[in-house]
Structures are given as C-alpha cells and as structure tokens.
Amino acid sequence: MLGRNTPDVILKTRVRDDSIEGPNPFRWQDVATGDLFAGKRVVVFSLPGAFTPTCSTEQCPAFERYFDDFKALGVDDVYCVSVNDAFVMFQWGKHLGVRNVKLLPDGSGDFTRRMEMLIK
C-alpha cells in the first residue's frame, strides 16, 4: 500500500481540553483522516486490537522504537489504527508508554474497511 492515498473517514477521538476540570479533562472531537494526513508523509499501520499480545509486545513498541528512524527518512507522523474505541486506545497508549506514535481509534471499523484491511 506504499504511496496509496487513504480514505477520508471521520474518527471519534478524545482530546485533552485544559478548560475541563476534574480527573477526565478530555472532550470528544471528530477528526477527519484527510485532515490528519493532508500534505504530510505518514506511516499508517493497523493492528487487530489493543492489548493483544503480539500487538502490545512487538508491533506497536517497534514503531515507537524506530520513530526517529522514520523521521530521518522524512516521515512526518506515524499512526497506529485499530478497531477499538478512543477509551481503549488511550489506556493502551498509557500502558505501553507511547509518546511518538499517534493512536487512532477506528471504533466503527470504517477506516479499516475502506482500506480493505477488515477481517470478517
């Protein structure tokens, strides 16, 4: 899929909002993949699910570990997409200590399906 354009899909995300007080300072935000990827060189990889053994011990950590190598090759951002909701992706990112790879929740599976990666 190298060089392939990605479909423009709306993802339901949670973003930090410092104007919200309390233990959960996040608000819902619809994010269009077209806006995320527009004018950038990105790496997008997909996983079967957050908290699955191989995804948690090998796949996502490897992209995090080699993030600087991707940047040196001119990649602007690295995204991990999984058919999980925003809450699961956030907790998984915290669990893994992800700082560079951007985790995208594809709760509806729409992006994954339109990329022809959805397994039935």
C-alpha positions in Angstrom: 0.0 0.0 0.0 3.0 2.2 -0.3 2.1 5.6 -1.7 -1.6 4.8 -1.6 -4.0 7.6 -0.6 -6.1 6.9 2.4 -9.8 7.2 2.5 -11.3 10.3 4.2 -13.1 9.0 7.2 -14.3 10.7 10.4 -12.8 9.1 13.6 -14.4 9.7 17.0 -11.4 10.8 19.2 -10.9 12.2 22.7 -8.6 15.2 23.0 -7.2 16.9 26.1 -9.0 20.1 27.0 -7.4 22.1 29.8 -10.6 24.1 30.3 -12.3 21.0 31.7 -11.6 20.4 35.3 -11.6 17.1 37.1 -10.0 13.7 36.6 -11.1 13.4 32.9 -10.1 16.6 31.1 -11.0 15.3 27.6 -13.7 16.1 25.1 -15.0 14.3 22.1 -13.7 15.6 18.8 -14.4 14.3 15.3 -11.2 14.1 13.3 -11.1 13.6 9.5 -8.3 11.4 8.4 -8.0 13.6 5.3 -7.1 16.5 7.6 -4.7 14.4 9.7 -2.8 13.2 6.6 -3.1 16.1 4.2 0.2 17.4 2.9 2.2 15.0 5.0 4.3 11.9 4.6 2.8 9.5 7.1 3.2 5.8 8.1 -0.1 4.2 8.9 -0.2 0.7 10.4 -3.0 -1.3 11.6 -3.4 -3.8 14.4 -6.1 -6.5 15.2 -6.7 -4.9 18.6 -5.3 -3.0 21.5 -4.0 -5.1 24.4 -3.5 -8.2 22.2 -0.2 -10.0 23.0 1.8 -9.5 19.8 0.5 -6.0 19.2 1.4 -5.0 22.7 4.9 -6.6 22.9 6.1 -6.4 19.3 4.2 -4.3 16.8 3.4 -1.0 18.4 6.6 -0.9 20.5 8.7 -1.5 17.4 7.1 1.5 15.6 7.7 3.6 18.7 11.3 2.4 19.0 12.0 3.2 15.3 10.1 6.5 15.3 13.3 8.6 15.0 14.4 6.5 12.0 11.1 7.2 10.3 11.6 10.9 11.0 15.1 10.8 9.5 13.6 9.4 6.3 11.2 12.4 6.0 8.1 10.9 7.6 6.1 13.5 9.4 3.9 11.3 11.6 3.4 7.6 12.5 -0.2 6.5 13.1 -1.5 3.2 14.6 -5.1 2.4 13.7 -7.1 -0.3 15.5 -10.8 -1.2 15.6 -11.1 -0.1 19.2 -12.8 2.9 20.8 -11.0 6.1 22.0 -11.0 5.0 25.6 -9.3 1.7 24.9 -6.7 3.2 22.6 -5.9 5.9 25.3 -5.5 3.3 28.1 -3.4 1.1 25.8 -1.2 4.0 24.9 -0.7 4.8 28.6 0.0 1.1 29.3 2.7 1.0 26.6 4.2 4.4 27.3 3.7 5.5 23.7 4.9 9.0 23.2 5.5 9.4 19.5 3.2 7.0 17.6 -0.3 8.5 17.4 -3.0 6.0 18.2 -6.2 6.4 16.2 -9.5 4.7 17.3 -11.5 3.2 14.5 -14.4 2.1 16.6 -16.8 1.7 13.7 -14.2 -0.1 11.6 -15.0 2.3 8.7 -11.4 3.4 8.0 -10.1 -0.2 8.3 -12.9 -1.5 6.0 -12.2 1.2 3.4 -8.5 0.4 3.4 -9.6 -3.2 2.7 -8.0 -4.4 5.9 -11.1 -5.5 7.8 -11.1 -9.2 8.6 -14.5 -10.8 9.0 
